[in-house]
Structures are given as C-alpha cells and as structure tokens.
C-alpha cells in the first residue's frame, strides 16, 4: 500500500475541518459523532486521531476556520465601501438578516450557529469563538468610525459595534429557532431587525 504524502495528509485534515465546520454549525458539536464526521469528510473513522487528539481540538480548529472565512467576507464588503444599495454596514446587516442566511444553517457566520456550543464547551473553544467575535467587533467599530469620522469617539464606535453584532446574532438565533413552526414570525424578526439594525 503506498504511503500517504504530506499533501494528501494536509488535504485530508482540511476535509475534516471543512466537514466539521458545516456539521457543527448545522447540528451542534455534541450531536456530531466522529464516525459520522469522518464519513462526511470522505475518510475512515480510524483516521481521525491521525489528525486530532480529540473532538474538542477539532472544534477549536473548525471554529477558527469558520470565523476566518466569515471575517474574510466582512473585510471584502467593508473594503468595497458604499454602493447603490447603501453603506457597507447596511449591506452586512441586510445580508446577515436574510432568509438565505437563516436557511443556510451549515454555512454563513458562525457567531449565531456556534453561540450555544461556545458557551458549553472548553475554554479553548470559547477562546476561539471570542477571537472571532472580537474580529467582528473590530471590523464594525472601524467602519462606524469611518462612516462617522469626527462625530463619534472610538469608545462610541466600539459600543455601536457591540450593539450591532448583538442584534445580528440575537435576531438570527431567534429567527432560526422558530422558522419551522412559525415561518411568519421568523420572517418578521428578520424584517424588523433589518430595518433597525443600525438604529
């Protein structure tokens, strides 16, 4: 049997992290078994421990990777500046509080989909989640300061960033929690919070 190359091993690890990111966001960390996860990654169950010491270690890496991707999208939107649909933070709020984001439970921003898991898991998982939250707050605060240059202090920009992220995550969490049994309520939550996210 041919030996696995370093490139193959790195690709396999990446497949595991990507599968975990999707599955953890849609089902929660505790609901995903290693055998199920490895099958989703296209690998055998026994190979898991060639890459990670525990599911907790994988949860940290999956959280980091999910936030990296999400923050990359945020940076792109903020870097584009205002367009015909409005300033960057309005576009961020509109995209975040959309039905498409709500219904893509295995993708999108991990802030809402991993919020409960972060609170229930180890300090290392919480630290990875906190770093992602801090990335959002930093990006939002910088954009608030840019959009209101000379009108608000850095502390006020930071406070607005905290409020915005809290509104986005809270609204998305509520909208997802009721979407199957009361879709009209879910839509109302998204619609109302989109209209007032930047108030």
DALINGI-V509320 format. One record per residue. SS is DSSP state (H for helix, E for strand, L for the rest). OMEGA is omega in whole degrees, 0 to 359 (* if undefined). D_LAST is the distance of its C-alpha to the last C-alpha in Angstrom with 2 decimals. Layout:
# DALINGI-V509320
ss:SS omega:OMEGA d_last:D_LAST
ss:SS omega:OMEGA d_last:D_LAST
This chain:
# DALINGI-V509320
ss:L omega:181 d_last:62.50
ss:L omega:178 d_last:60.71
ss:L omega:179 d_last:58.56
ss:L omega:180 d_last:54.83
ss:L omega:176 d_last:53.67
ss:H omega:180 d_last:50.96
ss:H omega:178 d_last:48.94
ss:H omega:180 d_last:49.39
ss:H omega:179 d_last:48.40
ss:H omega:179 d_last:45.21
ss:H omega:178 d_last:44.42
ss:H omega:179 d_last:45.12
ss:H omega:179 d_last:42.85
ss:H omega:177 d_last:40.03
ss:H omega:179 d_last:40.69
ss:H omega:181 d_last:40.44
ss:H omega:180 d_last:37.14
ss:H omega:178 d_last:35.65
ss:H omega:179 d_last:37.04
ss:H omega:179 d_last:35.75
ss:H omega:180 d_last:32.22
ss:H omega:186 d_last:32.26
ss:H omega:179 d_last:34.07
ss:H omega:179 d_last:32.24
ss:H omega:183 d_last:28.86
ss:H omega:187 d_last:30.23
ss:H omega:187 d_last:32.58
ss:L omega:184 d_last:31.84
ss:L omega:186 d_last:34.13
ss:L omega:183 d_last:36.53
ss:L omega:184 d_last:37.12
ss:L omega:176 d_last:38.39
ss:L omega:182 d_last:42.06
ss:H omega:180 d_last:43.61
ss:H omega:179 d_last:46.11
ss:H omega:180 d_last:43.46
ss:H omega:181 d_last:41.34
ss:H omega:176 d_last:44.37
ss:H omega:178 d_last:45.36
ss:H omega:179 d_last:41.94
ss:L omega:180 d_last:42.48
ss:L omega:184 d_last:45.94
ss:L omega:179 d_last:47.83
ss:L omega:182 d_last:50.14
ss:H omega:184 d_last:49.12
ss:H omega:182 d_last:51.51
ss:H omega:184 d_last:49.93
ss:H omega:187 d_last:46.71
ss:H omega:169 d_last:48.24
ss:H omega:185 d_last:49.40
ss:L omega:186 d_last:45.78
ss:L omega:179 d_last:44.04
ss:L omega:183 d_last:45.42
ss:L omega:175 d_last:43.17
ss:H omega:177 d_last:40.36
ss:H omega:177 d_last:38.21
ss:H omega:177 d_last:38.97
ss:H omega:180 d_last:37.98
ss:H omega:178 d_last:34.69
ss:H omega:182 d_last:33.84
ss:H omega:179 d_last:34.80
ss:H omega:177 d_last:33.04
ss:H omega:178 d_last:29.78
ss:H omega:183 d_last:30.20
ss:H omega:180 d_last:31.05
ss:H omega:179 d_last:28.18
ss:H omega:178 d_last:25.60
ss:H omega:180 d_last:27.55
ss:H omega:182 d_last:27.28
ss:H omega:179 d_last:23.58
ss:H omega:174 d_last:22.80
ss:H omega:177 d_last:25.16
ss:H omega:178 d_last:23.12
ss:H omega:180 d_last:19.93
ss:H omega:180 d_last:22.03
ss:H omega:181 d_last:23.32
ss:H omega:180 d_last:20.02
ss:H omega:180 d_last:18.78
ss:H omega:180 d_last:22.27
ss:H omega:181 d_last:22.26
ss:L omega:182 d_last:19.57
ss:L omega:173 d_last:17.97
ss:E omega:184 d_last:19.89
ss:L omega:181 d_last:20.12
ss:L omega:176 d_last:17.36
ss:E omega:179 d_last:14.80
ss:L omega:186 d_last:13.91
ss:H omega:183 d_last:14.85
ss:H omega:175 d_last:11.67
ss:H omega:178 d_last:10.74
ss:H omega:178 d_last:14.35
ss:H omega:181 d_last:14.26
ss:H omega:181 d_last:11.58
ss:H omega:179 d_last:13.55
ss:H omega:183 d_last:16.79
ss:H omega:184 d_last:15.99
ss:L omega:179 d_last:14.88
ss:L omega:176 d_last:17.89
ss:H omega:180 d_last:21.00
ss:H omega:178 d_last:23.10
ss:H omega:178 d_last:21.49
ss:H omega:187 d_last:21.70
ss:H omega:178 d_last:25.32
ss:L omega:186 d_last:26.35
ss:L omega:180 d_last:26.71
ss:L omega:179 d_last:29.25
ss:L omega:179 d_last:27.17
ss:L omega:187 d_last:23.74
ss:L omega:178 d_last:21.77
ss:H omega:181 d_last:23.74
ss:H omega:181 d_last:20.82
ss:H omega:187 d_last:20.57
ss:H omega:180 d_last:24.22
ss:L omega:186 d_last:25.85
ss:H omega:181 d_last:23.70
ss:H omega:179 d_last:26.39
ss:H omega:181 d_last:29.25
ss:H omega:181 d_last:28.03
ss:H omega:185 d_last:28.04
ss:H omega:187 d_last:31.51
ss:L omega:188 d_last:33.34
ss:L omega:176 d_last:34.96
ss:H omega:180 d_last:33.58
ss:H omega:176 d_last:34.15
ss:H omega:178 d_last:31.94
ss:H omega:179 d_last:29.23
ss:H omega:178 d_last:29.67
ss:H omega:179 d_last:29.30
ss:H omega:181 d_last:26.10
ss:H omega:178 d_last:24.76
ss:H omega:177 d_last:25.69
ss:H omega:177 d_last:23.70
ss:H omega:179 d_last:20.58
ss:H omega:177 d_last:21.21
ss:H omega:176 d_last:21.55
ss:H omega:182 d_last:18.08
ss:H omega:179 d_last:16.62
ss:H omega:179 d_last:18.83
ss:H omega:179 d_last:17.92
ss:H omega:182 d_last:14.15
ss:H omega:179 d_last:14.73
ss:H omega:180 d_last:17.23
ss:H omega:175 d_last:15.07
ss:H omega:180 d_last:12.24
ss:H omega:178 d_last:15.33
ss:H omega:184 d_last:16.82
ss:H omega:183 d_last:14.03
ss:L omega:184 d_last:13.70
ss:L omega:179 d_last:17.40
ss:L omega:182 d_last:18.81
ss:L omega:181 d_last:15.63
ss:L omega:177 d_last:14.62
ss:L omega:177 d_last:17.11
ss:H omega:177 d_last:17.76
ss:H omega:178 d_last:16.97
ss:H omega:177 d_last:13.45
ss:H omega:178 d_last:13.08
ss:H omega:179 d_last:14.62
ss:H omega:178 d_last:12.44
ss:H omega:178 d_last:9.24
ss:H omega:178 d_last:11.62
ss:H omega:179 d_last:12.74
ss:H omega:182 d_last:9.50
ss:H omega:181 d_last:8.91
ss:H omega:179 d_last:12.61
ss:H omega:178 d_last:12.83
ss:H omega:181 d_last:10.46
ss:H omega:183 d_last:12.45
ss:H omega:180 d_last:15.74
ss:H omega:180 d_last:15.39
ss:H omega:181 d_last:14.50
ss:H omega:179 d_last:17.29
ss:H omega:178 d_last:19.68
ss:H omega:182 d_last:19.34
ss:H omega:178 d_last:19.60
ss:H omega:184 d_last:22.69
ss:H omega:183 d_last:24.18
ss:H omega:191 d_last:24.54
ss:L omega:183 d_last:24.92
ss:L omega:184 d_last:28.73
ss:L omega:178 d_last:29.27
ss:L omega:183 d_last:26.36
ss:H omega:179 d_last:25.06
ss:H omega:177 d_last:23.40
ss:H omega:178 d_last:21.34
ss:H omega:178 d_last:20.49
ss:H omega:179 d_last:19.39
ss:H omega:178 d_last:17.32
ss:H omega:180 d_last:15.46
ss:H omega:183 d_last:14.84
ss:H omega:182 d_last:14.01
ss:H omega:182 d_last:11.51
ss:H omega:173 d_last:9.69
ss:H omega:183 d_last:10.03
ss:H omega:187 d_last:8.45
ss:H omega:185 d_last:5.17
ss:L omega:185 d_last:5.76
ss:L omega:178 d_last:3.83
ss:L omega:* d_last:0.00
